[in-house]
Amino acid sequence: MIFSHKINGIVIENKNIDFQNNQISVKLHNLSHIPNEKDSYNISFGGLRGYHALESKGIPDENDILTFVINRNEYQKVTIGTRAKISPVRM
């Protein structure tokens, strides 16, 4: 695994999609590579300890917004406006 430099962003959406999962959308500030669909990322959210390995739901749109599906119970503190540091994981 190779970790490239971090991408900064801010959470702009944390939406319930079913009883167990939420969809989080992050607005990226300094996108430096073109991600592929289902790329893996290590993400650090402000207010939560450590990095969390998540897989993207798609590629960023024209507004540099990246979407993840997460477990609702583990990420209740991730609210709109939460800062995020994202590091792409390359295999």
PDB file of N, CA, C and O in Angstrom:
ATOM      1  N   MET A   1       0.830  -1.171   0.000  1.00  0.00           N
ATOM      2  CA  MET A   1       0.000   0.000   0.000  1.00  0.00           C
ATOM      3  C   MET A   1       0.876   1.237   0.000  1.00  0.00           C
ATOM      4  O   MET A   1       1.881   1.295   0.709  1.00  0.00           O
ATOM      5  N   ILE A   2       0.499   2.213  -0.786  1.00  0.00           N
ATOM      6  CA  ILE A   2       1.213   3.478  -0.830  1.00  0.00           C
ATOM      7  C   ILE A   2       0.218   4.572  -0.462  1.00  0.00           C
ATOM      8  O   ILE A   2      -0.874   4.636  -1.027  1.00  0.00           O
ATOM      9  N   PHE A   3       0.588   5.424   0.476  1.00  0.00           N
ATOM     10  CA  PHE A   3      -0.270   6.523   0.890  1.00  0.00           C
ATOM     11  C   PHE A   3       0.269   7.800   0.270  1.00  0.00           C
ATOM     12  O   PHE A   3       1.435   8.140   0.471  1.00  0.00           O
ATOM     13  N   SER A   4      -0.553   8.506  -0.474  1.00  0.00           N
ATOM     14  CA  SER A   4      -0.118   9.781  -1.024  1.00  0.00           C
ATOM     15  C   SER A   4      -0.498  10.885  -0.042  1.00  0.00           C
ATOM     16  O   SER A   4      -1.034  10.602   1.030  1.00  0.00           O
ATOM     17  N   HIS A   5      -0.228  12.131  -0.397  1.00  0.00           N
ATOM     18  CA  HIS A   5      -0.478  13.220   0.546  1.00  0.00           C
ATOM     19  C   HIS A   5      -1.969  13.400   0.818  1.00  0.00           C
ATOM     20  O   HIS A   5      -2.815  12.892   0.082  1.00  0.00           O
ATOM     21  N   LYS A   6      -2.269  14.127   1.877  1.00  0.00           N
ATOM     22  CA  LYS A   6      -3.645  14.278   2.341  1.00  0.00           C
ATOM     23  C   LYS A   6      -4.409  15.312   1.520  1.00  0.00           C
ATOM     24  O   LYS A   6      -3.841  16.280   1.015  1.00  0.00           O
ATOM     25  N   ILE A   7      -5.693  15.080   1.406  1.00  0.00           N
ATOM     26  CA  ILE A   7      -6.629  16.004   0.781  1.00  0.00           C
ATOM     27  C   ILE A   7      -7.513  16.533   1.906  1.00  0.00           C
ATOM     28  O   ILE A   7      -8.034  15.748   2.699  1.00  0.00           O
ATOM     29  N   ASN A   8      -7.688  17.833   1.985  1.00  0.00           N
ATOM     30  CA  ASN A   8      -8.557  18.419   2.995  1.00  0.00           C
ATOM     31  C   ASN A   8      -9.958  18.582   2.442  1.00  0.00           C
ATOM     32  O   ASN A   8     -10.152  18.779   1.243  1.00  0.00           O
ATOM     33  N   GLY A   9     -10.929  18.496   3.335  1.00  0.00           N
ATOM     34  CA  GLY A   9     -12.311  18.670   2.914  1.00  0.00           C
ATOM     35  C   GLY A   9     -13.198  18.992   4.098  1.00  0.00           C
ATOM     36  O   GLY A   9     -12.742  19.072   5.239  1.00  0.00           O
ATOM     37  N   ILE A  10     -14.465  19.175   3.808  1.00  0.00           N
ATOM     38  CA  ILE A  10     -15.445  19.466   4.845  1.00  0.00           C
ATOM     39  C   ILE A  10     -16.724  18.687   4.523  1.00  0.00           C
ATOM     40  O   ILE A  10     -17.130  18.596   3.365  1.00  0.00           O
ATOM     41  N   VAL A  11     -17.349  18.129   5.558  1.00  0.00           N
ATOM     42  CA  VAL A  11     -18.578  17.353   5.381  1.00  0.00           C
ATOM     43  C   VAL A  11     -19.719  18.319   5.056  1.00  0.00           C
ATOM     44  O   VAL A  11     -19.964  19.272   5.795  1.00  0.00           O
ATOM     45  N   ILE A  12     -20.409  18.064   3.949  1.00  0.00           N
ATOM     46  CA  ILE A  12     -21.533  18.924   3.570  1.00  0.00           C
ATOM     47  C   ILE A  12     -22.871  18.199   3.673  1.00  0.00           C
ATOM     48  O   ILE A  12     -23.927  18.821   3.550  1.00  0.00           O
ATOM     49  N   GLU A  13     -22.830  16.870   3.902  1.00  0.00           N
ATOM     50  CA  GLU A  13     -24.077  16.109   4.023  1.00  0.00           C
ATOM     51  C   GLU A  13     -23.821  14.831   4.816  1.00  0.00           C
ATOM     52  O   GLU A  13     -22.811  14.157   4.612  1.00  0.00           O
ATOM     53  N   ASN A  14     -24.743  14.502   5.722  1.00  0.00           N
ATOM     54  CA  ASN A  14     -24.751  13.227   6.432  1.00  0.00           C
ATOM     55  C   ASN A  14     -26.208  12.786   6.460  1.00  0.00           C
ATOM     56  O   ASN A  14     -26.962  13.177   7.350  1.00  0.00           O
ATOM     57  N   LYS A  15     -26.601  11.975   5.491  1.00  0.00           N
ATOM     58  CA  LYS A  15     -28.003  11.644   5.250  1.00  0.00           C
ATOM     59  C   LYS A  15     -28.266  10.172   5.556  1.00  0.00           C
ATOM     60  O   LYS A  15     -27.477   9.306   5.180  1.00  0.00           O
ATOM     61  N   ASN A  16     -29.384   9.888   6.245  1.00  0.00           N
ATOM     62  CA  ASN A  16     -29.806   8.510   6.495  1.00  0.00           C
ATOM     63  C   ASN A  16     -30.283   7.886   5.187  1.00  0.00           C
ATOM     64  O   ASN A  16     -31.096   8.471   4.472  1.00  0.00           O
ATOM     65  N   ILE A  17     -29.764   6.673   4.874  1.00  0.00           N
ATOM     66  CA  ILE A  17     -30.267   5.980   3.686  1.00  0.00           C
ATOM     67  C   ILE A  17     -31.044   4.721   4.049  1.00  0.00           C
ATOM     68  O   ILE A  17     -31.863   4.256   3.255  1.00  0.00           O
ATOM     69  N   ASP A  18     -30.807   4.163   5.225  1.00  0.00           N
ATOM     70  CA  ASP A  18     -31.631   3.083   5.766  1.00  0.00           C
ATOM     71  C   ASP A  18     -31.387   3.024   7.268  1.00  0.00           C
ATOM     72  O   ASP A  18     -30.696   3.884   7.813  1.00  0.00           O
ATOM     73  N   PHE A  19     -31.944   2.024   7.943  1.00  0.00           N
ATOM     74  CA  PHE A  19     -31.851   1.966   9.405  1.00  0.00           C
ATOM     75  C   PHE A  19     -30.437   1.749   9.915  1.00  0.00           C
ATOM     76  O   PHE A  19     -30.181   1.950  11.102  1.00  0.00           O
ATOM     77  N   GLN A  20     -29.518   1.346   9.060  1.00  0.00           N
ATOM     78  CA  GLN A  20     -28.172   1.009   9.503  1.00  0.00           C
ATOM     79  C   GLN A  20     -27.078   1.893   8.901  1.00  0.00           C
ATOM     80  O   GLN A  20     -25.995   1.997   9.477  1.00  0.00           O
ATOM     81  N   ASN A  21     -27.333   2.527   7.761  1.00  0.00           N
ATOM     82  CA  ASN A  21     -26.283   3.248   7.043  1.00  0.00           C
ATOM     83  C   ASN A  21     -26.628   4.705   6.779  1.00  0.00           C
ATOM     84  O   ASN A  21     -27.794   5.078   6.645  1.00  0.00           O
ATOM     85  N   ASN A  22     -25.585   5.510   6.711  1.00  0.00           N
ATOM     86  CA  ASN A  22     -25.689   6.910   6.323  1.00  0.00           C
ATOM     87  C   ASN A  22     -24.835   7.147   5.092  1.00  0.00           C
ATOM     88  O   ASN A  22     -23.909   6.389   4.806  1.00  0.00           O
ATOM     89  N   GLN A  23     -25.157   8.202   4.373  1.00  0.00           N
ATOM     90  CA  GLN A  23     -24.343   8.632   3.239  1.00  0.00           C
ATOM     91  C   GLN A  23     -23.702   9.959   3.619  1.00  0.00           C
ATOM     92  O   GLN A  23     -24.393  10.920   3.956  1.00  0.00           O
ATOM     93  N   ILE A  24     -22.377  10.002   3.561  1.00  0.00           N
ATOM     94  CA  ILE A  24     -21.640  11.227   3.875  1.00  0.00           C
ATOM     95  C   ILE A  24     -21.059  11.779   2.587  1.00  0.00           C
ATOM     96  O   ILE A  24     -20.445  11.046   1.812  1.00  0.00           O
ATOM     97  N   SER A  25     -21.253  13.078   2.357  1.00  0.00           N
ATOM     98  CA  SER A  25     -20.657  13.759   1.209  1.00  0.00           C
ATOM     99  C   SER A  25     -19.636  14.759   1.723  1.00  0.00           C
ATOM    100  O   SER A  25     -19.910  15.531   2.642  1.00  0.00           O
ATOM    101  N   VAL A  26     -18.443  14.736   1.114  1.00  0.00           N
ATOM    102  CA  VAL A  26     -17.343  15.605   1.531  1.00  0.00           C
ATOM    103  C   VAL A  26     -16.949  16.489   0.355  1.00  0.00           C
ATOM    104  O   VAL A  26     -16.684  15.994  -0.741  1.00  0.00           O
ATOM    105  N   LYS A  27     -16.913  17.808   0.589  1.00  0.00           N
ATOM    106  CA  LYS A  27     -16.434  18.766  -0.413  1.00  0.00           C
ATOM    107  C   LYS A  27     -14.924  18.834  -0.286  1.00  0.00           C
ATOM    108  O   LYS A  27     -14.404  19.233   0.757  1.00  0.00           O
ATOM    109  N   LEU A  28     -14.211  18.445  -1.344  1.00  0.00           N
ATOM    110  CA  LEU A  28     -12.748  18.398  -1.337  1.00  0.00           C
ATOM    111  C   LEU A  28     -12.177  19.765  -1.702  1.00  0.00           C
ATOM    112  O   LEU A  28     -12.665  20.425  -2.620  1.00  0.00           O
ATOM    113  N   HIS A  29     -11.128  20.191  -0.967  1.00  0.00           N
ATOM    114  CA  HIS A  29     -10.536  21.512  -1.201  1.00  0.00           C
ATOM    115  C   HIS A  29      -9.351  21.476  -2.145  1.00  0.00           C
ATOM    116  O   HIS A  29      -9.171  22.404  -2.933  1.00  0.00           O
ATOM    117  N   ASN A  30      -8.549  20.446  -2.088  1.00  0.00           N
ATOM    118  CA  ASN A  30      -7.320  20.413  -2.892  1.00  0.00           C
ATOM    119  C   ASN A  30      -7.140  19.041  -3.543  1.00  0.00           C
ATOM    120  O   ASN A  30      -6.196  18.315  -3.232  1.00  0.00           O
ATOM    121  N   LEU A  31      -8.042  18.703  -4.434  1.00  0.00           N
ATOM    122  CA  LEU A  31      -7.996  17.413  -5.120  1.00  0.00           C
ATOM    123  C   LEU A  31      -6.781  17.371  -6.036  1.00  0.00           C
ATOM    124  O   LEU A  31      -6.623  18.228  -6.905  1.00  0.00           O
ATOM    125  N   SER A  32      -5.920  16.368  -5.839  1.00  0.00           N
ATOM    126  CA  SER A  32      -4.661  16.318  -6.585  1.00  0.00           C
ATOM    127  C   SER A  32      -4.574  15.135  -7.539  1.00  0.00           C
ATOM    128  O   SER A  32      -3.630  15.055  -8.324  1.00  0.00           O
ATOM    129  N   HIS A  33      -5.524  14.224  -7.492  1.00  0.00           N
ATOM    130  CA  HIS A  33      -5.520  13.099  -8.420  1.00  0.00           C
ATOM    131  C   HIS A  33      -6.956  12.804  -8.838  1.00  0.00           C
ATOM    132  O   HIS A  33      -7.903  13.228  -8.175  1.00  0.00           O
ATOM    133  N   ILE A  34      -7.106  12.089  -9.919  1.00  0.00           N
ATOM    134  CA  ILE A  34      -8.435  11.714 -10.394  1.00  0.00           C
ATOM    135  C   ILE A  34      -8.766  10.341  -9.815  1.00  0.00           C
ATOM    136  O   ILE A  34      -8.233   9.334 -10.280  1.00  0.00           O
ATOM    137  N   PRO A  35      -9.638  10.286  -8.805  1.00  0.00           N
ATOM    138  CA  PRO A  35      -9.957   8.997  -8.196  1.00  0.00           C
ATOM    139  C   PRO A  35     -10.851   8.152  -9.097  1.00  0.00           C
ATOM    140  O   PRO A  35     -11.594   8.669  -9.931  1.00  0.00           O
ATOM    141  N   ASN A  36     -10.761   6.867  -8.909  1.00  0.00           N
ATOM    142  CA  ASN A  36     -11.630   5.925  -9.600  1.00  0.00           C
ATOM    143  C   ASN A  36     -12.805   5.577  -8.704  1.00  0.00           C
ATOM    144  O   ASN A  36     -12.773   5.826  -7.499  1.00  0.00           O
ATOM    145  N   GLU A  37     -13.839   5.002  -9.293  1.00  0.00           N
ATOM    146  CA  GLU A  37     -14.974   4.555  -8.504  1.00  0.00           C
ATOM    147  C   GLU A  37     -14.523   3.439  -7.573  1.00  0.00           C
ATOM    148  O   GLU A  37     -13.742   2.573  -7.967  1.00  0.00           O
ATOM    149  N   LYS A  38     -15.010   3.461  -6.349  1.00  0.00           N
ATOM    150  CA  LYS A  38     -14.700   2.471  -5.312  1.00  0.00           C
ATOM    151  C   LYS A  38     -13.236   2.486  -4.882  1.00  0.00           C
ATOM    152  O   LYS A  38     -12.715   1.455  -4.456  1.00  0.00           O
ATOM    153  N   ASP A  39     -12.563   3.626  -4.983  1.00  0.00           N
ATOM    154  CA  ASP A  39     -11.225   3.770  -4.410  1.00  0.00           C
ATOM    155  C   ASP A  39     -11.340   3.725  -2.894  1.00  0.00           C
ATOM    156  O   ASP A  39     -12.373   4.092  -2.334  1.00  0.00           O
ATOM    157  N   SER A  40     -10.284   3.277  -2.234  1.00  0.00           N
ATOM    158  CA  SER A  40     -10.257   3.247  -0.772  1.00  0.00           C
ATOM    159  C   SER A  40      -9.523   4.474  -0.251  1.00  0.00           C
ATOM    160  O   SER A  40      -8.570   4.955  -0.862  1.00  0.00           O
ATOM    161  N   TYR A  41      -9.987   4.968   0.890  1.00  0.00           N
ATOM    162  CA  TYR A  41      -9.402   6.156   1.498  1.00  0.00           C
ATOM    163  C   TYR A  41      -9.264   5.942   2.995  1.00  0.00           C
ATOM    164  O   TYR A  41     -10.078   5.251   3.608  1.00  0.00           O
ATOM    165  N   ASN A  42      -8.240   6.530   3.576  1.00  0.00           N
ATOM    166  CA  ASN A  42      -8.126   6.658   5.020  1.00  0.00           C
ATOM    167  C   ASN A  42      -8.594   8.067   5.346  1.00  0.00           C
ATOM    168  O   ASN A  42      -8.050   9.045   4.834  1.00  0.00           O
ATOM    169  N   ILE A  43      -9.609   8.165   6.205  1.00  0.00           N
ATOM    170  CA  ILE A  43     -10.217   9.460   6.495  1.00  0.00           C
ATOM    171  C   ILE A  43     -10.167   9.732   7.987  1.00  0.00           C
ATOM    172  O   ILE A  43     -10.506   8.877   8.804  1.00  0.00           O
ATOM    173  N   SER A  44      -9.735  10.943   8.327  1.00  0.00           N
ATOM    174  CA  SER A  44      -9.754  11.410   9.701  1.00  0.00           C
ATOM    175  C   SER A  44     -10.788  12.525   9.793  1.00  0.00           C
ATOM    176  O   SER A  44     -10.664  13.551   9.125  1.00  0.00           O
ATOM    177  N   PHE A  45     -11.809  12.319  10.623  1.00  0.00           N
ATOM    178  CA  PHE A  45     -12.835  13.333  10.833  1.00  0.00           C
ATOM    179  C   PHE A  45     -12.519  14.096  12.109  1.00  0.00           C
ATOM    180  O   PHE A  45     -12.119  13.496  13.107  1.00  0.00           O
ATOM    181  N   GLY A  46     -12.692  15.406  12.086  1.00  0.00           N
ATOM    182  CA  GLY A  46     -12.516  16.211  13.286  1.00  0.00           C
ATOM    183  C   GLY A  46     -13.473  15.739  14.366  1.00  0.00           C
ATOM    184  O   GLY A  46     -14.666  15.589  14.106  1.00  0.00           O
ATOM    185  N   GLY A  47     -12.977  15.502  15.569  1.00  0.00           N
ATOM    186  CA  GLY A  47     -13.814  15.028  16.662  1.00  0.00           C
ATOM    187  C   GLY A  47     -13.799  13.526  16.854  1.00  0.00           C
ATOM    188  O   GLY A  47     -14.261  13.039  17.886  1.00  0.00           O
ATOM    189  N   LEU A  48     -13.280  12.773  15.888  1.00  0.00           N
ATOM    190  CA  LEU A  48     -13.146  11.320  16.016  1.00  0.00           C
ATOM    191  C   LEU A  48     -11.672  10.967  16.022  1.00  0.00           C
ATOM    192  O   LEU A  48     -10.878  11.598  15.324  1.00  0.00           O
ATOM    193  N   ARG A  49     -11.307   9.985  16.788  1.00  0.00           N
ATOM    194  CA  ARG A  49      -9.902   9.581  16.872  1.00  0.00           C
ATOM    195  C   ARG A  49      -9.494   8.701  15.709  1.00  0.00           C
ATOM    196  O   ARG A  49     -10.257   7.845  15.260  1.00  0.00           O
ATOM    197  N   GLY A  50      -8.283   8.921  15.228  1.00  0.00           N
ATOM    198  CA  GLY A  50      -7.674   8.040  14.249  1.00  0.00           C
ATOM    199  C   GLY A  50      -8.239   8.165  12.845  1.00  0.00           C
ATOM    200  O   GLY A  50      -9.097   8.998  12.552  1.00  0.00           O
ATOM    201  N   TYR A  51      -7.718   7.299  11.998  1.00  0.00           N
ATOM    202  CA  TYR A  51      -8.152   7.237  10.606  1.00  0.00           C
ATOM    203  C   TYR A  51      -9.111   6.072  10.417  1.00  0.00           C
ATOM    204  O   TYR A  51      -9.006   5.051  11.097  1.00  0.00           O
ATOM    205  N   HIS A  52     -10.035   6.231   9.497  1.00  0.00           N
ATOM    206  CA  HIS A  52     -11.046   5.227   9.213  1.00  0.00           C
ATOM    207  C   HIS A  52     -10.947   4.860   7.740  1.00  0.00           C
ATOM    208  O   HIS A  52     -10.936   5.743   6.882  1.00  0.00           O
ATOM    209  N   ALA A  53     -10.875   3.569   7.437  1.00  0.00           N
ATOM    210  CA  ALA A  53     -10.778   3.108   6.051  1.00  0.00           C
ATOM    211  C   ALA A  53     -12.181   3.046   5.454  1.00  0.00           C
ATOM    212  O   ALA A  53     -13.033   2.296   5.929  1.00  0.00           O
ATOM    213  N   LEU A  54     -12.413   3.840   4.409  1.00  0.00           N
ATOM    214  CA  LEU A  54     -13.711   3.874   3.742  1.00  0.00           C
ATOM    215  C   LEU A  54     -13.517   3.756   2.240  1.00  0.00           C
ATOM    216  O   LEU A  54     -12.474   4.127   1.702  1.00  0.00           O
ATOM    217  N   GLU A  55     -14.533   3.235   1.576  1.00  0.00           N
ATOM    218  CA  GLU A  55     -14.510   3.093   0.117  1.00  0.00           C
ATOM    219  C   GLU A  55     -15.501   4.087  -0.475  1.00  0.00           C
ATOM    220  O   GLU A  55     -16.633   4.199  -0.003  1.00  0.00           O
ATOM    221  N   SER A  56     -15.075   4.806  -1.507  1.00  0.00           N
ATOM    222  CA  SER A  56     -15.955   5.810  -2.108  1.00  0.00           C
ATOM    223  C   SER A  56     -17.093   5.145  -2.870  1.00  0.00           C
ATOM    224  O   SER A  56     -16.952   4.039  -3.393  1.00  0.00           O
ATOM    225  N   LYS A  57     -18.210   5.836  -2.921  1.00  0.00           N
ATOM    226  CA  LYS A  57     -19.386   5.333  -3.623  1.00  0.00           C
ATOM    227  C   LYS A  57     -19.303   5.640  -5.116  1.00  0.00           C
ATOM    228  O   LYS A  57     -19.945   4.965  -5.920  1.00  0.00           O
ATOM    229  N   GLY A  58     -18.539   6.626  -5.486  1.00  0.00           N
ATOM    230  CA  GLY A  58     -18.402   7.019  -6.887  1.00  0.00           C
ATOM    231  C   GLY A  58     -17.188   7.914  -7.046  1.00  0.00           C
ATOM    232  O   GLY A  58     -16.332   7.972  -6.164  1.00  0.00           O
ATOM    233  N   ILE A  59     -17.115   8.607  -8.160  1.00  0.00           N
ATOM    234  CA  ILE A  59     -16.025   9.553  -8.370  1.00  0.00           C
ATOM    235  C   ILE A  59     -16.531  10.954  -8.034  1.00  0.00           C
ATOM    236  O   ILE A  59     -17.736  11.196  -8.092  1.00  0.00           O
ATOM    237  N   PRO A  60     -15.628  11.889  -7.680  1.00  0.00           N
ATOM    238  CA  PRO A  60     -16.088  13.246  -7.374  1.00  0.00           C
ATOM    239  C   PRO A  60     -16.776  13.874  -8.594  1.00  0.00           C
ATOM    240  O   PRO A  60     -16.355  13.673  -9.733  1.00  0.00           O
ATOM    241  N   ASP A  61     -17.827  14.626  -8.329  1.00  0.00           N
ATOM    242  CA  ASP A  61     -18.513  15.300  -9.428  1.00  0.00           C
ATOM    243  C   ASP A  61     -17.767  16.578  -9.801  1.00  0.00           C
ATOM    244  O   ASP A  61     -16.657  16.812  -9.323  1.00  0.00           O
ATOM    245  N   GLU A  62     -18.369  17.400 -10.647  1.00  0.00           N
ATOM    246  CA  GLU A  62     -17.692  18.615 -11.107  1.00  0.00           C
ATOM    247  C   GLU A  62     -17.446  19.618  -9.989  1.00  0.00           C
ATOM    248  O   GLU A  62     -16.648  20.540 -10.158  1.00  0.00           O
ATOM    249  N   ASN A  63     -18.115  19.457  -8.850  1.00  0.00           N
ATOM    250  CA  ASN A  63     -17.916  20.340  -7.701  1.00  0.00           C
ATOM    251  C   ASN A  63     -16.951  19.752  -6.678  1.00  0.00           C
ATOM    252  O   ASN A  63     -16.871  20.250  -5.555  1.00  0.00           O
ATOM    253  N   ASP A  64     -16.217  18.704  -7.043  1.00  0.00           N
ATOM    254  CA  ASP A  64     -15.265  18.021  -6.160  1.00  0.00           C
ATOM    255  C   ASP A  64     -15.926  17.503  -4.887  1.00  0.00           C
ATOM    256  O   ASP A  64     -15.394  17.682  -3.791  1.00  0.00           O
ATOM    257  N   ILE A  65     -17.079  16.864  -5.027  1.00  0.00           N
ATOM    258  CA  ILE A  65     -17.786  16.271  -3.890  1.00  0.00           C
ATOM    259  C   ILE A  65     -17.655  14.757  -3.984  1.00  0.00           C
ATOM    260  O   ILE A  65     -18.015  14.153  -4.995  1.00  0.00           O
ATOM    261  N   LEU A  66     -17.133  14.147  -2.915  1.00  0.00           N
ATOM    262  CA  LEU A  66     -16.914  12.708  -2.843  1.00  0.00           C
ATOM    263  C   LEU A  66     -17.891  12.122  -1.829  1.00  0.00           C
ATOM    264  O   LEU A  66     -18.100  12.707  -0.766  1.00  0.00           O
ATOM    265  N   THR A  67     -18.496  10.968  -2.144  1.00  0.00           N
ATOM    266  CA  THR A  67     -19.546  10.378  -1.318  1.00  0.00           C
ATOM    267  C   THR A  67     -19.121   9.015  -0.781  1.00  0.00           C
ATOM    268  O   THR A  67     -18.507   8.219  -1.492  1.00  0.00           O
ATOM    269  N   PHE A  68     -19.457   8.757   0.486  1.00  0.00           N
ATOM    270  CA  PHE A  68     -19.170   7.492   1.156  1.00  0.00           C
ATOM    271  C   PHE A  68     -20.437   6.985   1.822  1.00  0.00           C
ATOM    272  O   PHE A  68     -21.271   7.782   2.251  1.00  0.00           O
ATOM    273  N   VAL A  69     -20.593   5.657   1.915  1.00  0.00           N
ATOM    274  CA  VAL A  69     -21.664   5.047   2.699  1.00  0.00           C
ATOM    275  C   VAL A  69     -21.010   4.485   3.952  1.00  0.00           C
ATOM    276  O   VAL A  69     -20.042   3.728   3.872  1.00  0.00           O
ATOM    277  N   ILE A  70     -21.547   4.861   5.116  1.00  0.00           N
ATOM    278  CA  ILE A  70     -20.934   4.491   6.395  1.00  0.00           C
ATOM    279  C   ILE A  70     -21.973   3.883   7.323  1.00  0.00           C
ATOM    280  O   ILE A  70     -23.177   4.002   7.097  1.00  0.00           O
ATOM    281  N   ASN A  71     -21.480   3.224   8.381  1.00  0.00           N
ATOM    282  CA  ASN A  71     -22.338   2.679   9.424  1.00  0.00           C
ATOM    283  C   ASN A  71     -22.791   3.824  10.320  1.00  0.00           C
ATOM    284  O   ASN A  71     -21.963   4.581  10.827  1.00  0.00           O
ATOM    285  N   ARG A  72     -24.073   3.954  10.514  1.00  0.00           N
ATOM    286  CA  ARG A  72     -24.635   5.075  11.266  1.00  0.00           C
ATOM    287  C   ARG A  72     -24.123   5.144  12.706  1.00  0.00           C
ATOM    288  O   ARG A  72     -23.807   6.232  13.187  1.00  0.00           O
ATOM    289  N   ASN A  73     -24.034   4.023  13.394  1.00  0.00           N
ATOM    290  CA  ASN A  73     -23.661   4.030  14.809  1.00  0.00           C
ATOM    291  C   ASN A  73     -22.242   4.518  15.047  1.00  0.00           C
ATOM    292  O   ASN A  73     -21.981   5.177  16.053  1.00  0.00           O
ATOM    293  N   GLU A  74     -21.324   4.212  14.148  1.00  0.00           N
ATOM    294  CA  GLU A  74     -19.928   4.577  14.347  1.00  0.00           C
ATOM    295  C   GLU A  74     -19.640   6.039  14.030  1.00  0.00           C
ATOM    296  O   GLU A  74     -18.628   6.572  14.484  1.00  0.00           O
ATOM    297  N   TYR A  75     -20.493   6.692  13.273  1.00  0.00           N
ATOM    298  CA  TYR A  75     -20.183   8.034  12.782  1.00  0.00           C
ATOM    299  C   TYR A  75     -21.261   9.050  13.128  1.00  0.00           C
ATOM    300  O   TYR A  75     -21.560   9.925  12.316  1.00  0.00           O
ATOM    301  N   GLN A  76     -21.852   8.953  14.321  1.00  0.00           N
ATOM    302  CA  GLN A  76     -22.887   9.898  14.722  1.00  0.00           C
ATOM    303  C   GLN A  76     -22.329  11.304  14.925  1.00  0.00           C
ATOM    304  O   GLN A  76     -23.049  12.285  14.741  1.00  0.00           O
ATOM    305  N   LYS A  77     -21.050  11.414  15.304  1.00  0.00           N
ATOM    306  CA  LYS A  77     -20.452  12.727  15.549  1.00  0.00           C
ATOM    307  C   LYS A  77     -20.082  13.467  14.274  1.00  0.00           C
ATOM    308  O   LYS A  77     -19.747  14.650  14.324  1.00  0.00           O
ATOM    309  N   VAL A  78     -20.137  12.793  13.138  1.00  0.00           N
ATOM    310  CA  VAL A  78     -19.796  13.439  11.871  1.00  0.00           C
ATOM    311  C   VAL A  78     -21.011  14.242  11.419  1.00  0.00           C
ATOM    312  O   VAL A  78     -21.985  13.682  10.916  1.00  0.00           O
ATOM    313  N   THR A  79     -20.943  15.549  11.602  1.00  0.00           N
ATOM    314  CA  THR A  79     -22.049  16.426  11.245  1.00  0.00           C
ATOM    315  C   THR A  79     -21.623  17.355  10.114  1.00  0.00           C
ATOM    316  O   THR A  79     -20.448  17.411   9.749  1.00  0.00           O
ATOM    317  N   ILE A  80     -22.575  18.069   9.576  1.00  0.00           N
ATOM    318  CA  ILE A  80     -22.268  19.043   8.528  1.00  0.00           C
ATOM    319  C   ILE A  80     -21.311  20.076   9.104  1.00  0.00           C
ATOM    320  O   ILE A  80     -21.546  20.614  10.185  1.00  0.00           O
ATOM    321  N   GLY A  81     -20.244  20.347   8.389  1.00  0.00           N
ATOM    322  CA  GLY A  81     -19.227  21.294   8.834  1.00  0.00           C
ATOM    323  C   GLY A  81     -18.017  20.634   9.470  1.00  0.00           C
ATOM    324  O   GLY A  81     -17.034  21.316   9.760  1.00  0.00           O
ATOM    325  N   THR A  82     -18.060  19.316   9.698  1.00  0.00           N
ATOM    326  CA  THR A  82     -16.921  18.601  10.276  1.00  0.00           C
ATOM    327  C   THR A  82     -15.771  18.576   9.279  1.00  0.00           C
ATOM    328  O   THR A  82     -15.961  18.257   8.105  1.00  0.00           O
ATOM    329  N   ARG A  83     -14.573  18.915   9.755  1.00  0.00           N
ATOM    330  CA  ARG A  83     -13.391  18.878   8.894  1.00  0.00           C
ATOM    331  C   ARG A  83     -12.968  17.438   8.656  1.00  0.00           C
ATOM    332  O   ARG A  83     -13.135  16.580   9.523  1.00  0.00           O
ATOM    333  N   ALA A  84     -12.419  17.179   7.474  1.00  0.00           N
ATOM    334  CA  ALA A  84     -11.955  15.838   7.124  1.00  0.00           C
ATOM    335  C   ALA A  84     -10.593  15.932   6.451  1.00  0.00           C
ATOM    336  O   ALA A  84     -10.343  16.831   5.648  1.00  0.00           O
ATOM    337  N   LYS A  85      -9.720  14.991   6.790  1.00  0.00           N
ATOM    338  CA  LYS A  85      -8.446  14.831   6.099  1.00  0.00           C
ATOM    339  C   LYS A  85      -8.493  13.469   5.432  1.00  0.00           C
ATOM    340  O   LYS A  85      -8.705  12.453   6.093  1.00  0.00           O
ATOM    341  N   ILE A  86      -8.297  13.451   4.130  1.00  0.00           N
ATOM    342  CA  ILE A  86      -8.465  12.237   3.340  1.00  0.00           C
ATOM    343  C   ILE A  86      -7.149  11.881   2.681  1.00  0.00           C
ATOM    344  O   ILE A  86      -6.495  12.723   2.066  1.00  0.00           O
ATOM    345  N   SER A  87      -6.773  10.624   2.818  1.00  0.00           N
ATOM    346  CA  SER A  87      -5.543  10.127   2.211  1.00  0.00           C
ATOM    347  C   SER A  87      -5.893   8.938   1.329  1.00  0.00           C
ATOM    348  O   SER A  87      -6.345   7.912   1.838  1.00  0.00           O
ATOM    349  N   PRO A  88      -5.693   9.053   0.003  1.00  0.00           N
ATOM    350  CA  PRO A  88      -5.993   7.917  -0.874  1.00  0.00           C
ATOM    351  C   PRO A  88      -5.074   6.736  -0.584  1.00  0.00           C
ATOM    352  O   PRO A  88      -3.890   6.921  -0.301  1.00  0.00           O
ATOM    353  N   VAL A  89      -5.615   5.533  -0.652  1.00  0.00           N
ATOM    354  CA  VAL A  89      -4.828   4.318  -0.470  1.00  0.00           C
ATOM    355  C   VAL A  89      -4.627   3.712  -1.847  1.00  0.00           C
ATOM    356  O   VAL A  89      -5.593   3.435  -2.558  1.00  0.00           O
ATOM    357  N   ARG A  90      -3.390   3.510  -2.217  1.00  0.00           N
ATOM    358  CA  ARG A  90      -3.080   2.908  -3.522  1.00  0.00           C
ATOM    359  C   ARG A  90      -2.557   1.510  -3.289  1.00  0.00           C
ATOM    360  O   ARG A  90      -1.745   1.283  -2.392  1.00  0.00           O
ATOM    361  N   MET A  91      -3.012   0.589  -4.081  1.00  0.00           N
ATOM    362  CA  MET A  91      -2.557  -0.800  -3.966  1.00  0.00           C
ATOM    363  C   MET A  91      -1.402  -1.046  -4.898  1.00  0.00           C
ATOM    364  O   MET A  91      -0.876  -2.157  -4.949  1.00  0.00           O
TER     365      MET A  91
END
